[in-house]
Amino acid sequence: MSVAERAQKLRSLVQMLADSAEVVIKEWELEEQTSNIGSTPEVPLPSPVLFEARRIFEGACGMGVDLIQDPYLRLSVISGSFFDSRALRIAAEVRVADVLDQADPKEGMSIGDISSQVGIAAQHLTRILRCLCAIHIFEEVKENFYANNATSRVLVRNEGLRCWLMIFNNEVFTAADKLPAVLLAGKENSPWQEAYGVSTDFWQWLDEQVPGPDGTLVPRPERAIWTEGMWGFGLEKVQAAGVLFDYPWASLGSSTIVDVGAGTRGVSLGLAEKFPDLRFILQDRPFIIREAEEVWASELPEALSTGRVRFMTQDFFEGQPVQGADVYIMRHILHDWSDDECVKILTHLRKAMGPNSIILNIDNVMQSTAGSSFLKAAPPPLPPNYGCAHSQSNHHDLYMYSMFNGAERTVEQFDALAARAGLKVTKVWECRSLSSITEMRLAD
């Protein structure tokens, strides 16, 4: 690339940053006016305008850094960035944000006082906090005095978010460490199986009973973290926050929705609260269904008393017993499994579908830097997938492979799976979150 070409690209990116920044500022001002009249959003979901401006700004920042940073330094920084993740994991585990919530934001708390409360030696804790302050998580207000900032403040007494961060730094981190060895050796085991030396899949391992302190069998302790972090927080607040709002659920009227592999809450609980005409059949393994019944009885008892929700023990690798339902939903199911296993799941659903039935698959929808005819493309000079703003989806794809031999998929890959099962992709509903909704119908 010539100097003139680089200069033109940099100027375009700077203008893009300026324009999107103004949009963000206007949206902030609108949010402030709304909060001043006592209205608060149901979930921390940006407006469509703010969502678009954010990803343009983030993509332009990433592309600008790539353009101006020395390439040797850039590669070195990326290579060492896993220390940021480990530092965040440590801060989350010992609840540094909770401790700093006691401090005056302008004065901060001394490293000695923080150290005495979290149980990490001051000289080592300083390393952790300065690493995080450099990427704008926590703030060193003066030397060796720390305070929460806008980012770290969301961690305060937020057990769901804390567990969500722990998940990515426990089993997932251990599995990712084996990623090079598995790929280079062409092994069929997932990196997680290689790391833990087991042949069972992760879900079987997570469900195992293990000896407790008194020798009796108790649930594996990791399960509590996954329940709170993944199912109680991450799927709703991070992965699929936009799903409840960015699909025309009201148009389904009084349809029956079969939630395949529903979990304890699933997307159905939120839908049942917002759309009282919809009816639901939740399917999962026996002990998950027992937990789900307790959750719904506590959080939405009306749905049980009126019969709007039914619970059914079901393995999605076996025949689907509910024939001809209006809608079959899968939320974060297919990304846990290999292509062949996904085809088995979809085939069972296809055999149960009526002529007007639809499948709504809720998963991350990948987009390469080459773009997709199904999805919105970013404005140039950004790549069609918004570049850096899409990186979390790519990270999650490697996460799914490392843990489960699964994958996040492009629309074209979903369509190929659908075709093998006698289905076709008919529409993609892009949502204001990592996950979107891919609609499938019977193939002609």
C-alpha positions as CSV (number, residue, x, y, z in Angstrom):
1,M,0.0,0.0,0.0
2,S,1.4,3.4,-1.0
3,V,1.8,6.3,1.4
4,A,-1.0,8.1,-0.4
5,E,-3.3,5.1,0.0
6,R,-2.5,4.7,3.7
7,A,-3.1,8.4,4.2
8,Q,-6.5,8.3,2.5
9,K,-7.5,5.2,4.6
10,L,-6.4,6.9,7.8
11,R,-8.3,10.1,7.0
12,S,-11.4,8.0,6.2
13,L,-11.1,6.2,9.5
14,V,-10.6,9.4,11.5
15,Q,-13.8,10.9,9.8
16,M,-15.6,7.7,10.6
17,L,-14.6,7.9,14.2
18,A,-15.7,11.6,14.4
19,D,-19.1,10.9,12.8
20,S,-19.9,7.8,14.9
21,A,-18.7,9.6,18.0
22,E,-21.3,12.3,17.5
23,V,-24.0,9.7,17.1
24,V,-22.9,8.1,20.3
25,I,-22.9,11.4,22.2
26,K,-26.4,12.2,20.9
27,E,-27.6,8.8,22.1
28,W,-26.0,9.3,25.5
29,E,-27.9,12.6,25.8
30,L,-31.2,10.9,24.9
31,E,-30.5,8.2,27.5
32,E,-29.9,10.8,30.1
33,Q,-33.1,12.6,29.3
34,T,-35.0,9.3,29.5
35,S,-33.4,8.4,32.9
36,N,-34.3,11.8,34.2
37,I,-38.0,11.1,33.7
38,G,-37.8,7.9,35.6
39,S,-37.8,5.4,32.8
40,T,-35.2,2.7,32.7
41,P,-34.6,0.0,30.0
42,E,-35.7,-3.6,30.7
43,V,-32.2,-4.8,29.7
44,P,-29.0,-3.0,29.0
45,L,-29.8,-2.9,25.3
46,P,-28.6,-0.1,23.0
47,S,-30.9,1.5,20.5
48,P,-30.4,0.4,16.9
49,V,-28.7,3.7,16.1
50,L,-26.3,3.3,19.1
51,F,-25.6,-0.3,18.4
52,E,-24.5,0.5,14.8
53,A,-22.5,3.6,15.9
54,R,-20.7,1.5,18.5
55,R,-19.6,-1.2,16.1
56,I,-18.5,1.3,13.5
57,F,-16.4,3.2,16.1
58,E,-14.9,0.0,17.5
59,G,-14.1,-1.3,14.0
60,A,-12.5,2.0,13.0
61,C,-10.4,2.0,16.2
62,G,-9.1,-1.5,15.5
63,M,-8.3,-0.8,11.9
64,G,-6.7,2.5,12.8
65,V,-4.4,0.8,15.3
66,D,-3.4,-1.8,12.7
67,L,-2.6,1.0,10.3
68,I,-0.4,3.1,12.4
69,Q,1.1,0.7,15.0
70,D,4.5,-0.8,14.3
71,P,3.7,-4.4,13.1
72,Y,6.4,-6.0,15.3
73,L,5.0,-4.3,18.4
74,R,1.4,-5.1,17.3
75,L,2.1,-8.8,17.1
76,S,3.9,-8.8,20.4
77,V,1.1,-7.0,22.1
78,I,-1.5,-9.5,20.8
79,S,0.7,-12.4,21.8
80,G,0.9,-11.2,25.4
81,S,-2.8,-10.1,25.7
82,F,-3.7,-13.3,27.5
83,F,-2.2,-11.8,30.7
84,D,-5.1,-9.2,30.6
85,S,-7.6,-12.1,30.7
86,R,-5.8,-13.8,33.6
87,A,-5.5,-10.5,35.5
88,L,-9.3,-9.9,35.1
89,R,-10.0,-13.5,36.3
90,I,-8.0,-12.9,39.5
91,A,-9.7,-9.6,40.1
92,A,-13.1,-11.2,39.6
93,E,-12.3,-14.2,41.8
94,V,-11.3,-12.1,44.8
95,R,-14.0,-9.5,44.2
96,V,-11.8,-6.4,43.9
97,A,-14.7,-4.4,42.5
98,D,-16.7,-5.1,45.6
99,V,-13.9,-4.0,47.8
100,L,-13.3,-0.8,45.9
101,D,-17.0,0.0,46.2
102,Q,-16.3,1.1,49.7
103,A,-13.8,3.7,48.6
104,D,-14.2,7.4,47.7
105,P,-14.0,7.4,43.9
106,K,-11.7,10.5,43.9
107,E,-9.5,9.3,46.7
108,G,-9.4,5.6,46.0
109,M,-8.2,2.9,48.4
110,S,-4.6,2.1,49.1
111,I,-3.1,-1.1,47.7
112,G,-2.3,-2.2,51.3
113,D,-6.0,-2.0,52.3
114,I,-7.1,-3.8,49.2
115,S,-4.5,-6.4,49.7
116,S,-5.6,-7.1,53.3
117,Q,-9.2,-7.7,52.2
118,V,-8.6,-9.9,49.1
119,G,-5.6,-11.9,50.5
120,I,-3.0,-11.2,47.7
121,A,0.3,-9.7,48.7
122,A,0.4,-6.0,47.8
123,Q,3.4,-6.1,45.5
124,H,1.7,-8.8,43.4
125,L,-1.8,-7.3,43.5
126,T,-0.2,-4.0,42.2
127,R,0.9,-5.9,39.1
128,I,-2.7,-7.2,38.5
129,L,-4.4,-3.8,39.0
130,R,-1.9,-1.8,36.9
131,C,-2.3,-4.3,34.1
132,L,-6.1,-3.8,34.2
133,C,-5.8,0.0,34.7
134,A,-3.8,0.2,31.4
135,I,-6.8,-1.3,29.5
136,H,-9.2,1.0,31.4
137,I,-10.6,-1.5,33.9
138,F,-10.2,0.1,37.4
139,E,-8.4,3.4,37.9
140,E,-5.2,4.3,39.7
141,V,-6.3,7.7,41.0
142,K,-2.8,8.4,42.5
143,E,0.2,6.1,43.0
144,N,-0.9,2.9,44.8
145,F,-4.5,4.1,45.3
146,Y,-7.2,2.5,43.2
147,A,-10.9,3.1,42.5
148,N,-13.6,1.6,40.4
149,N,-14.4,3.2,37.0
150,A,-17.4,2.9,34.8
151,T,-16.3,-0.5,33.5
152,S,-15.3,-2.2,36.8
153,R,-18.3,-0.8,38.5
154,V,-20.7,-3.2,36.7
155,L,-18.9,-6.0,38.6
156,V,-19.9,-4.7,42.0
157,R,-22.0,-7.4,43.7
158,N,-22.7,-8.8,40.3
159,E,-22.4,-12.6,40.8
160,G,-23.6,-13.5,37.4
161,L,-21.1,-11.4,35.6
162,R,-18.3,-12.5,38.0
163,C,-19.1,-16.2,37.2
164,W,-19.3,-15.4,33.5
165,L,-15.8,-14.1,33.6
166,M,-14.6,-17.1,35.6
167,I,-16.0,-19.5,33.0
168,F,-13.8,-18.1,30.3
169,N,-10.7,-18.3,32.6
170,N,-11.2,-21.7,34.1
171,E,-12.1,-24.8,31.9
172,V,-12.1,-22.7,28.7
173,F,-8.6,-21.3,29.3
174,T,-7.3,-24.8,30.2
175,A,-8.8,-26.2,27.0
176,A,-7.5,-23.4,24.8
177,D,-4.0,-24.2,26.0
178,K,-4.3,-27.5,24.2
179,L,-5.6,-25.9,21.0
180,P,-2.2,-25.9,19.1
181,A,-1.4,-29.5,20.0
182,V,-4.8,-30.8,18.9
183,L,-4.8,-28.9,15.6
184,L,-1.2,-29.7,14.7
185,A,-1.6,-33.3,15.5
186,G,-5.0,-33.6,13.7
187,K,-6.6,-35.2,16.8
188,E,-10.4,-35.8,16.9
189,N,-10.7,-35.1,20.6
190,S,-11.6,-31.6,21.6
191,P,-8.9,-29.6,23.2
192,W,-10.9,-29.7,26.5
193,Q,-10.9,-33.6,26.4
194,E,-7.2,-33.5,25.7
195,A,-6.5,-31.1,28.6
196,Y,-8.6,-33.1,31.1
197,G,-7.7,-36.6,29.8
198,V,-11.3,-37.7,29.4
199,S,-13.4,-39.3,26.6
200,T,-16.8,-38.0,27.8
201,D,-18.1,-34.7,26.5
202,F,-18.0,-31.6,28.7
203,W,-21.7,-31.7,29.6
204,Q,-21.5,-35.3,30.9
205,W,-18.4,-34.2,32.9
206,L,-20.2,-31.1,34.3
207,D,-23.2,-33.3,35.4
208,E,-21.0,-35.8,37.3
209,Q,-21.3,-36.2,41.1
210,V,-17.9,-35.9,42.9
211,P,-16.9,-36.7,46.5
212,G,-17.5,-33.8,48.8
213,P,-15.6,-32.8,52.0
214,D,-17.4,-35.5,54.0
215,G,-17.0,-38.2,51.3
216,T,-20.6,-38.1,50.1
217,L,-21.3,-37.5,46.4
218,V,-22.2,-33.9,45.6
219,P,-22.6,-31.9,42.4
220,R,-19.4,-30.9,40.7
221,P,-18.5,-27.4,42.1
222,E,-17.9,-26.1,38.6
223,R,-21.6,-26.6,37.8
224,A,-22.6,-23.8,40.2
225,I,-20.3,-21.3,38.3
226,W,-21.7,-22.4,34.9
227,T,-25.3,-22.2,36.2
228,E,-24.9,-18.7,37.5
229,G,-22.5,-17.4,34.9
230,M,-23.6,-19.0,31.6
231,W,-27.3,-19.8,32.1
232,G,-28.2,-17.1,34.7
233,F,-26.3,-14.2,33.2
234,G,-24.2,-14.6,30.0
235,L,-26.8,-15.9,27.7
236,E,-29.4,-13.3,28.5
237,K,-27.2,-10.2,29.2
238,V,-24.3,-10.8,26.8
239,Q,-25.0,-13.4,24.2
240,A,-28.7,-12.9,23.3
241,A,-29.9,-9.6,24.9
242,G,-31.4,-8.4,21.7
243,V,-33.3,-11.6,20.8
244,L,-36.4,-10.7,22.8
245,F,-36.7,-7.4,21.0
246,D,-35.4,-7.8,17.4
247,Y,-37.8,-10.5,16.2
248,P,-41.5,-9.9,15.6
249,W,-42.6,-12.3,18.4
250,A,-46.0,-10.6,18.7
251,S,-46.9,-11.7,15.1
252,L,-46.9,-15.3,16.3
253,G,-50.1,-14.6,18.2
254,S,-51.0,-17.6,20.4
255,S,-48.6,-20.0,18.7
256,T,-47.1,-22.9,20.6
257,I,-43.3,-22.7,20.8
258,V,-41.3,-25.9,21.5
259,D,-38.0,-24.8,23.3
260,V,-35.5,-27.6,22.4
261,G,-32.8,-27.9,25.1
262,A,-34.5,-25.1,27.0
263,G,-32.4,-25.0,30.1
264,T,-33.8,-23.6,33.3
265,R,-34.9,-20.2,32.0
266,G,-34.1,-20.2,28.3
267,V,-35.4,-17.6,26.0
268,S,-39.0,-18.8,26.8
269,L,-39.2,-17.2,30.2
270,G,-38.5,-13.8,28.8
271,L,-40.9,-14.3,26.0
272,A,-43.6,-15.6,28.3
273,E,-43.3,-12.4,30.4
274,K,-43.5,-10.1,27.4
275,F,-46.0,-12.0,25.2
276,P,-48.9,-13.5,27.3
277,D,-50.6,-15.1,24.3
278,L,-47.7,-17.4,23.4
279,R,-47.6,-21.0,24.8
280,F,-44.5,-23.0,25.5
281,I,-43.3,-26.6,25.8
282,L,-39.8,-26.7,27.4
283,Q,-37.7,-29.8,26.7
284,D,-34.5,-30.9,28.3
285,R,-32.8,-33.6,30.4
286,P,-34.7,-34.8,33.5
287,F,-32.7,-32.9,36.2
288,I,-32.7,-29.7,34.1
289,I,-36.5,-29.9,33.8
290,R,-36.9,-30.3,37.6
291,E,-34.8,-27.1,38.1
292,A,-36.8,-25.3,35.3
293,E,-40.1,-26.2,37.0
294,E,-38.8,-24.6,40.3
295,V,-37.6,-21.5,38.4
296,W,-40.8,-20.9,36.6
297,A,-42.9,-21.6,39.7
298,S,-40.9,-18.8,41.4
299,E,-40.6,-16.3,38.6
300,L,-43.7,-16.7,36.5
301,P,-46.2,-18.9,38.4
302,E,-49.1,-17.6,36.2
303,A,-47.7,-19.5,33.3
304,L,-47.9,-22.8,35.2
305,S,-51.4,-22.2,36.7
306,T,-52.9,-21.3,33.3
307,G,-51.1,-24.1,31.4
308,R,-49.2,-21.7,29.2
309,V,-46.0,-23.7,29.8
310,R,-45.5,-27.4,29.9
311,F,-42.3,-29.3,30.8
312,M,-41.1,-32.4,28.9
313,T,-38.1,-34.7,29.4
314,Q,-36.5,-35.0,26.0
315,D,-33.2,-35.8,24.3
316,F,-32.8,-33.8,21.1
317,F,-30.7,-36.6,19.6
318,E,-33.9,-38.7,19.7
319,G,-37.2,-38.3,17.8
320,Q,-39.2,-35.1,18.5
321,P,-42.5,-36.1,20.1
322,V,-44.3,-32.8,19.5
323,Q,-45.6,-33.0,16.0
324,G,-46.5,-30.0,13.9
325,A,-45.7,-27.3,16.4
326,D,-45.8,-23.7,15.1
327,V,-42.3,-22.9,16.2
328,Y,-39.3,-24.9,17.3
329,I,-36.7,-22.8,19.1
330,M,-33.1,-23.8,19.8
331,R,-31.0,-21.3,21.7
332,H,-27.2,-22.0,21.7
333,I,-27.7,-25.6,21.0
334,L,-26.2,-26.2,17.5
335,H,-23.0,-24.3,18.4
336,D,-22.2,-27.0,21.0
337,W,-22.0,-29.8,18.4
338,S,-20.1,-31.0,15.3
339,D,-21.8,-30.7,11.8
340,D,-22.8,-34.4,11.8
341,E,-24.5,-34.1,15.2
342,C,-26.2,-30.9,14.2
343,V,-27.7,-32.6,11.2
344,K,-29.1,-35.4,13.5
345,I,-30.8,-32.7,15.7
346,L,-32.2,-30.9,12.7
347,T,-33.4,-34.1,11.0
348,H,-35.4,-35.0,14.1
349,L,-37.1,-31.6,14.0
350,R,-37.7,-31.7,10.2
351,K,-39.5,-35.1,10.6
352,A,-41.8,-33.5,13.3
353,M,-42.5,-30.2,11.4
354,G,-45.8,-29.4,9.7
355,P,-45.9,-27.6,6.4
356,N,-46.0,-24.2,8.1
357,S,-43.7,-24.9,11.0
358,I,-40.5,-22.9,11.4
359,I,-37.3,-23.4,13.3
360,L,-35.7,-20.4,14.9
361,N,-32.1,-21.1,15.7
362,I,-30.5,-18.6,18.1
363,D,-26.8,-18.6,17.8
364,N,-23.9,-16.3,17.0
365,V,-24.0,-15.7,13.2
366,M,-20.4,-15.5,11.9
367,Q,-19.5,-13.2,9.0
368,S,-16.1,-13.3,7.4
369,T,-14.1,-10.3,6.3
370,A,-15.3,-11.2,2.8
371,G,-18.9,-10.5,3.8
372,S,-22.2,-12.3,3.3
373,S,-25.3,-11.6,1.0
374,F,-27.5,-12.5,4.0
375,L,-26.0,-9.9,6.4
376,K,-25.5,-6.1,6.6
377,A,-22.0,-5.0,5.5
378,A,-20.0,-2.3,7.3
379,P,-19.3,0.9,5.5
380,P,-15.9,1.1,3.8
381,P,-13.0,1.2,4.5
382,L,-14.1,-1.3,7.2
383,P,-14.3,-4.9,6.2
384,P,-17.9,-6.1,5.8
385,N,-17.9,-7.8,9.2
386,Y,-16.9,-4.6,11.0
387,G,-13.4,-6.1,11.7
388,C,-12.4,-5.6,15.3
389,A,-16.0,-5.2,16.4
390,H,-16.7,-8.8,15.2
391,S,-13.7,-10.3,17.1
392,Q,-15.8,-11.6,20.0
393,S,-17.6,-13.9,17.6
394,N,-14.4,-15.3,16.3
395,H,-13.1,-15.8,19.9
396,H,-16.3,-17.6,20.7
397,D,-15.9,-19.8,17.7
398,L,-12.5,-21.0,18.9
399,Y,-14.1,-21.3,22.4
400,M,-16.8,-23.6,21.1
401,Y,-14.3,-25.8,19.2
402,S,-11.9,-26.0,22.2
403,M,-14.6,-27.0,24.7
404,F,-17.1,-29.0,22.6
405,N,-15.7,-29.7,19.1
406,G,-18.5,-27.3,18.2
407,A,-18.5,-24.1,16.2
408,E,-20.1,-20.8,15.6
409,R,-21.2,-20.7,11.9
410,T,-21.8,-18.4,9.0
411,V,-25.3,-18.2,7.4
412,E,-23.9,-20.3,4.5
413,Q,-22.7,-23.0,6.9
414,F,-26.1,-23.1,8.6
415,D,-27.8,-23.4,5.2
416,A,-25.5,-26.3,4.3
417,L,-26.5,-28.1,7.6
418,A,-30.1,-27.3,6.9
419,A,-29.9,-28.8,3.4
420,R,-28.5,-32.0,4.7
421,A,-31.5,-32.3,7.0
422,G,-34.1,-31.5,4.4
423,L,-34.5,-27.8,5.4
424,K,-33.5,-24.4,4.1
425,V,-32.5,-21.1,5.6
426,T,-35.2,-18.5,4.7
427,K,-34.2,-15.4,6.7
428,V,-31.7,-14.1,9.3
429,W,-32.8,-11.7,11.9
430,E,-29.8,-9.7,13.0
431,C,-30.1,-8.7,16.7
432,R,-28.4,-6.1,18.9
433,S,-26.3,-8.7,20.6
434,L,-23.8,-11.4,19.8
435,S,-26.5,-13.9,18.9
436,S,-29.0,-13.5,16.0
437,I,-31.9,-15.6,14.8
438,T,-31.7,-17.9,11.7
439,E,-35.1,-19.0,10.4
440,M,-35.3,-22.4,8.8
441,R,-38.3,-24.0,7.0
442,L,-38.9,-27.2,5.1
443,A,-37.1,-27.5,1.9
444,D,-39.2,-27.4,-1.3
